[in-house]
């Protein structure tokens, strides 16, 4: 496994990115989008990306503007800006047609919204958030709507024509994402080749931190995700 650090310029911002290469040296074709929160960074998903590299899959993770090592202010970001940043990273570092998108919480919403544009074969969504249409251009401050089962969510609409494989990993004790939301993600992709919803019954919203403390469940999730992304 080889790891390379770099940056991607999107508009006025410089986004910090990490490419995790499999031993084969294959170019990255999996892109990960992290969730919302001032302390959230690309590093939280590395345990998963390192595991995928061991199975021959190269990937990219990055910090959205205002997070981690990237420039910018999070309270000036919007979902539209997040989508533009995610698309730019995928196009420049993953060839514009990634095998898979991995999204966590807010990042899952972004991954779903980008799926008609990037056309991934796989979507892997952890504790996926969904926001209403009117939230698209609202800044990430107190004006941003809370995640919920919004019928007009662009994330659900984007999945209507998704024809790849969808894996949703949801937390049974999630106090941020209502239980209906992960179920709606699955229901919103009727044309998907496969749809699977995995519940982690005792898990809270910070799913990756929780998995770090639960070896057996982490091993099972790693197997599920690797199998999903390797199944062509």
Buried (B, 14 or more C-beta within 10 A) or exposed (E): EEEEEEBBEBEEBBBBBBBBBBEEEEEBBBBBBBBBBEEBBBBBBBEBBBBBBEBEBBBBBBBBBBBBBBBBEBEEBBBBBBBBBBBBBBBBBBEEEBBBBBBBBBBBBBBBBBBEBBBBBBBBBBBBBBBBBEBBEBBBEEEBEEBBBBEEBBBBBBBEEBEBBBBBBBBEEBEBBBEEBBBBBBEBBEEBEEBBBBEBEEBBBBBBEBBEEBEEBBEBBBEBBBEBBBEE
